C-alpha cells in the first residue's frame, strides 16, 4: 500500500455550498490556481449539472490548471455524467466523480429504490463514465450509516465496472473515529478487488469530528482525503485541509504517511479564501487562526523564550506565517515584557521594570492587546515622564444636519494657553483641524477607531488614533463618556507622543 496521501480539495464545490460562501467564476479560477500552488492532487471544481454558471466555472478551471486533476461531480445518471464530461474534457487531467446513496435511510426515503436497484444504478453509472475516461471516482453517499456488507457489495461492483477511486463519505458527520476506522479496515479486507482502487474518505464536521474521522480512516488504510480550506462546507463544514496536513506532518511517527502539500502555502491559501468569501478566519482556528502562534500567558511566554518547542508543536513559518507573536496583555509575565523592551532598545533595572509591568497590567484591563506604541508610551510615562506639551482645557462642538460642524477649544501649549475655533466635515474632523492649527502641526490621520469600554448607553467611549508626521508615527488613546471629548484626548495624546519621540533627550535608549 502506498504511503502517500492524495489530497482531494472540494472547497470550490462542497465548500461553496456553505451559506454565504458563493464565488463567481473569476474568484473560483483564482482560488483554483492557489490550490494548485498549494500542491493538492485533485480539485473538485463544481457540480456542472447544477447550473450553467457551475458548468462554465468547472470548464474554465479545467482549461486553466496544468498540474492538478480537475473533477466534476455528478449524480449517477447518464445526463449528469455527460454534462460533467463536457465541462472537464478539455482539461489535461480530468476526473469524473459520480455518487449514489447506499444507506437504508436514503435508499428508502430519498431514492425510493431497493438495494438491488441501487447496485444496478451504481454499476451502470460507472460503466457509462468509463466510456469517456478511466479516471472515475464513485462515492457511496451516507456510507457511514450504510450496512457494511451491502456497502462492500456496492464497492466491489463499481470497482469491477472501472472505478479507480471509491469514496466512503461520512455525509452527515455521524461516525465516531474508532468505528469509522474500523469501517475502512472492514472494507479493505472484505472487498475482493480493493487493491484495484484508491479508498477515499469525505468527512463532515457535524459533531466536530471531521478531521479526527479523516485521520482515523487514513490510519486504517484509506489513501485519499477529501477536504476543504478552513473546513468550510455544508452545515458545520468538512474536514479542514490544513489540519489534516499538519496532523500528518507533526505526527509522522504515528501515521507514517507523506503528502505533496507545500505547507508554507497553507496560511496564504486560507487567507485568500477568507478574502474572497468575506469571512474572517476565526482567531482560535487551529493551524491558521491569529492565535494559533500567539502567546499571552506569562508561563507560556517564559517557556517559549527558553525553548519554543515547550508550547509550539510546529513553527509558524512551516504554514506560511511570519513568526510567533508574544502578545502583551493582562496574562503576560515580566520575562516577556523585559525581552520585548530590550528588543525595542530599553534597558531597565528591576524597579523600573516593575513600574512598567504594573502599568501594563492596568492598561491590559482596558484593551485587548498592547501595541508597540503603547509599550513605548508606558516607558515614557512611567520612567521618563515629562509634562505634556499639549493639554486640553476646554472644548465645545456644534454639529448636526442643520449646522456647519464647528469646534471651539482652549489648549495649553508649552505652558501657554491658546484658543481657536475652526470648521470640519464633521464634529471629529473639526476637532482635529482645530487642535492641529493651535499646535502648529500638520499630521496625517492613519487610523481612527471607537470602542465602548463597557456596555450600556452611558458607557465610556475609548478612541484610538494613529497619526504620522514627517515619517514618524504615534498612537494615541482617550476615554470619556462624550465621544467627541474622547477623540480630542486621543488626538492630543498622539501629538504628545510624537513630540516626545522627536526629542531624543526626553527618550534616551539606555
Secondary structure as the mmCIF struct_conf table of DSSP 4:
data_model
#
loop_
_struct_conf.conf_type_id
_struct_conf.id
_struct_conf.beg_label_comp_id
_struct_conf.beg_label_asym_id
_struct_conf.beg_label_seq_id
_struct_conf.end_label_comp_id
_struct_conf.end_label_asym_id
_struct_conf.end_label_seq_id
STRN STRN1 UNK A 4 UNK A 4
HELX_LH_PP_P HELX_LH_PP_P1 UNK A 5 UNK A 5
STRN STRN2 UNK A 6 UNK A 9
TURN_TY1_P TURN_TY1_P1 UNK A 11 UNK A 14
HELX_RH_3T_P HELX_RH_3T_P1 UNK A 15 UNK A 17
BEND BEND1 UNK A 18 UNK A 18
TURN_TY1_P TURN_TY1_P2 UNK A 19 UNK A 20
HELX_RH_AL_P HELX_RH_AL_P1 UNK A 25 UNK A 38
TURN_TY1_P TURN_TY1_P3 UNK A 39 UNK A 39
BEND BEND2 UNK A 41 UNK A 41
STRN STRN3 UNK A 42 UNK A 46
TURN_TY1_P TURN_TY1_P4 UNK A 48 UNK A 50
HELX_RH_AL_P HELX_RH_AL_P2 UNK A 52 UNK A 64
BEND BEND3 UNK A 66 UNK A 68
STRN STRN4 UNK A 69 UNK A 75
BEND BEND4 UNK A 76 UNK A 77
HELX_RH_AL_P HELX_RH_AL_P3 UNK A 78 UNK A 88
TURN_TY1_P TURN_TY1_P5 UNK A 89 UNK A 90
BEND BEND5 UNK A 91 UNK A 93
STRN STRN5 UNK A 94 UNK A 101
BEND BEND6 UNK A 103 UNK A 103
HELX_RH_AL_P HELX_RH_AL_P4 UNK A 104 UNK A 106
HELX_RH_PI_P HELX_RH_PI_P1 UNK A 107 UNK A 111
HELX_RH_AL_P HELX_RH_AL_P5 UNK A 115 UNK A 129
TURN_TY1_P TURN_TY1_P6 UNK A 130 UNK A 132
BEND BEND7 UNK A 134 UNK A 134
STRN STRN6 UNK A 136 UNK A 141
TURN_TY1_P TURN_TY1_P7 UNK A 142 UNK A 142
HELX_RH_3T_P HELX_RH_3T_P2 UNK A 143 UNK A 145
BEND BEND8 UNK A 146 UNK A 146
HELX_RH_AL_P HELX_RH_AL_P6 UNK A 148 UNK A 161
TURN_TY1_P TURN_TY1_P8 UNK A 162 UNK A 162
BEND BEND9 UNK A 164 UNK A 164
STRN STRN7 UNK A 165 UNK A 170
TURN_TY1_P TURN_TY1_P9 UNK A 171 UNK A 172
BEND BEND10 UNK A 173 UNK A 173
HELX_RH_AL_P HELX_RH_AL_P7 UNK A 177 UNK A 190
TURN_TY1_P TURN_TY1_P10 UNK A 192 UNK A 193
HELX_RH_3T_P HELX_RH_3T_P3 UNK A 194 UNK A 196
BEND BEND11 UNK A 197 UNK A 197
STRN STRN8 UNK A 198 UNK A 203
STRN STRN9 UNK A 204 UNK A 204
TURN_TY1_P TURN_TY1_P11 UNK A 206 UNK A 207
BEND BEND12 UNK A 208 UNK A 208
HELX_RH_AL_P HELX_RH_AL_P8 UNK A 210 UNK A 220
TURN_TY1_P TURN_TY1_P12 UNK A 221 UNK A 221
STRN STRN10 UNK A 224 UNK A 227
STRN STRN11 UNK A 228 UNK A 228
HELX_RH_3T_P HELX_RH_3T_P4 UNK A 229 UNK A 231
BEND BEND13 UNK A 234 UNK A 234
TURN_TY1_P TURN_TY1_P13 UNK A 235 UNK A 236
STRN STRN12 UNK A 238 UNK A 238
STRN STRN13 UNK A 240 UNK A 240
HELX_RH_AL_P HELX_RH_AL_P9 UNK A 241 UNK A 250
TURN_TY1_P TURN_TY1_P14 UNK A 251 UNK A 251
HELX_RH_AL_P HELX_RH_AL_P10 UNK A 252 UNK A 255
STRN STRN14 UNK A 258 UNK A 258
HELX_RH_3T_P HELX_RH_3T_P5 UNK A 263 UNK A 265
HELX_RH_AL_P HELX_RH_AL_P11 UNK A 266 UNK A 277
TURN_TY1_P TURN_TY1_P15 UNK A 278 UNK A 278
HELX_LH_PP_P HELX_LH_PP_P2 UNK A 280 UNK A 282
TURN_TY1_P TURN_TY1_P16 UNK A 283 UNK A 284
TURN_TY1_P TURN_TY1_P17 UNK A 286 UNK A 288
BEND BEND14 UNK A 289 UNK A 289
TURN_TY1_P TURN_TY1_P18 UNK A 290 UNK A 293
STRN STRN15 UNK A 294 UNK A 295
BEND BEND15 UNK A 297 UNK A 297
HELX_RH_AL_P HELX_RH_AL_P12 UNK A 298 UNK A 306
HELX_RH_3T_P HELX_RH_3T_P6 UNK A 308 UNK A 310
TURN_TY1_P TURN_TY1_P19 UNK A 311 UNK A 311
BEND BEND16 UNK A 313 UNK A 314
HELX_RH_3T_P HELX_RH_3T_P7 UNK A 316 UNK A 319
TURN_TY1_P TURN_TY1_P20 UNK A 320 UNK A 320
STRN STRN16 UNK A 325 UNK A 326
BEND BEND17 UNK A 329 UNK A 329
TURN_TY1_P TURN_TY1_P21 UNK A 330 UNK A 331
HELX_RH_AL_P HELX_RH_AL_P13 UNK A 334 UNK A 343
TURN_TY1_P TURN_TY1_P22 UNK A 344 UNK A 345
HELX_RH_AL_P HELX_RH_AL_P14 UNK A 350 UNK A 364
TURN_TY1_P TURN_TY1_P23 UNK A 365 UNK A 366
BEND BEND18 UNK A 367 UNK A 368
HELX_RH_AL_P HELX_RH_AL_P15 UNK A 372 UNK A 382
TURN_TY1_P TURN_TY1_P24 UNK A 383 UNK A 383
BEND BEND19 UNK A 384 UNK A 384
BEND BEND20 UNK A 389 UNK A 389
STRN STRN17 UNK A 390 UNK A 398
BEND BEND21 UNK A 400 UNK A 400
TURN_TY1_P TURN_TY1_P25 UNK A 401 UNK A 402
BEND BEND22 UNK A 403 UNK A 403
STRN STRN18 UNK A 406 UNK A 413
TURN_TY1_P TURN_TY1_P26 UNK A 414 UNK A 415
STRN STRN19 UNK A 416 UNK A 423
BEND BEND23 UNK A 425 UNK A 426
HELX_RH_AL_P HELX_RH_AL_P16 UNK A 427 UNK A 439
TURN_TY1_P TURN_TY1_P27 UNK A 440 UNK A 440
HELX_LH_PP_P HELX_LH_PP_P3 UNK A 443 UNK A 443
STRN STRN20 UNK A 444 UNK A 452
BEND BEND24 UNK A 453 UNK A 456
TURN_TY1_P TURN_TY1_P28 UNK A 457 UNK A 458
HELX_LH_PP_P HELX_LH_PP_P4 UNK A 459 UNK A 460
STRN STRN21 UNK A 461 UNK A 469
TURN_TY1_P TURN_TY1_P29 UNK A 470 UNK A 471
STRN STRN22 UNK A 472 UNK A 480
BEND BEND25 UNK A 481 UNK A 482
HELX_RH_AL_P HELX_RH_AL_P17 UNK A 483 UNK A 502
TURN_TY1_P TURN_TY1_P30 UNK A 504 UNK A 506
BEND BEND26 UNK A 507 UNK A 507
#
